[in-house]
Amino acid sequence: MSDDLEELRKRTERGDRNDEIRTEADSAFVDALVDALEAVDDGDRPKTVAVRDQPVAALLAALDEDDAEMTAVGNALESSLGRERSEEFDRSEIVRLAVRVGLETATPEKTEQLGDAVGRHAQRNL
């Protein structure tokens, strides 16, 4: 019986003020992401990103010359994201997947917020 009471207590327990502040900050960040998505769609912000990284540029150049290696790297990145395997990749796709893997690994909460923002943005534009 005490297990039932403990379960009921956990389900009805309120969060503290820090939880509320965190939730408000998270909601504000999702709103900012939705606004940024709108700006990208409207052409007010660029749709592309650029990075300067000589070793990564060299890796991508070498992958461009070896389809099997490019596919292996792409499939490994897709696997990290739990996605189905593709048959072809280009440099852009490799970079896009690598950024997503990095964000998902380092800051999964931001990836979740981005997903929420993409969903809200899509609903606004139906």
N, C-alpha and C positions, 0 to 999 in steps of 0.2 A: 504494500500500500504506500509506503514512503517513496518508492520509485515513481508512482503515479503523481504524488504531490510534487516531487522534484521536477518532473516533466512539465506539469502545469505551471509551476513557478517560472521555469525557463521560457515557456511560450508566452507568458504574460509580462515578463520582466521588461521594464522600460530601459532604454539606453540613457547614457549620461549626456551632459551638455556637449562634451567633446564629440560624441557621435553625431549630434545635430549639426554642429559646426562643420564636421567633415562632410556630411551629407549635403549641406548647403554649398560648400566649396566644390564638391563633385558635380552638383547640378549646374553651378555657374560655369564650370569648365566644359561640360557637355554643351551648354548654350553657346559658349565661345567657339567650340568646334563646329556646331551647326552654322554659326555665322561665317566661319572660315570656309566651310563647304559651299555656302551660298556665294561668297566672294570669288571662289575658284570657278564656280559655274558661270558667274556673271562676267568673268574675265578681269575682275579687279585684282586677283592674285594669280600668280603663275600656276599652271597645272604640272609643272616639272620641278624637280630638285636637282641640284648639281653639287658634287663633292670634289674636293681636290685631295687625292690620296694616291701617291705614286705606286706603292706596292699593289693596291687593289686594282688600279688601272692596268698594271702589268698582268695581274692574274686574269682580269677580264679579257685582255688582249690574247693571252695564251688560250683561254677557253674558247675564244672566237675561232681559233685555228684547229680546235679538236672537238668535234661534235659529241663524241662519246663522253669526254670529260665534262663538257657543258651539260649534257643530259644527266650525268651522275651527280653533279653539284646541284642542279635544279631539282632532281628527285629527292636528294637528301634534305634540301630546304623545304620542299613540299611535305615530306614525311614529318619533319619537325613541327609543321603546322597542322598535321592531321588531314592533309588534302590528298585527293586522288593523284596518281602519277600522270604527268603529261609526257608527250613524246618529243616535243621540240621546245627549245628555249632560245632566247636571245639575251644580250647583255642587260637590257632594260629589265627583263623579267627576273634575271638572277639578282640584280640589285634590289628590285622591289621586294622579292621574297626574302632576301637577306635582311633588309631593314625591318620587315615584319617579324621575322624570327627574333631579331635582336630586341625589338620592342616587346614582343610577347614574353621573352625570357626575362628581360630586365624589369619591365614595368607592365605586368599583365593587367593591372587596373586601368592603365591608360588605353590599352588595346580594347578593353571592355567598354570604356567610355567612348572610344572612337566608334565602336560598333553601334552603341546606343545613338550616337550623333548621326551616323549614316542612316539608321532606321528612321529617326525623326525627320531628317532632311528629305528622305524619300517620301514620307507621308505628307510633308508639306507640298511636295511637287507632284502629287498624283493628278 
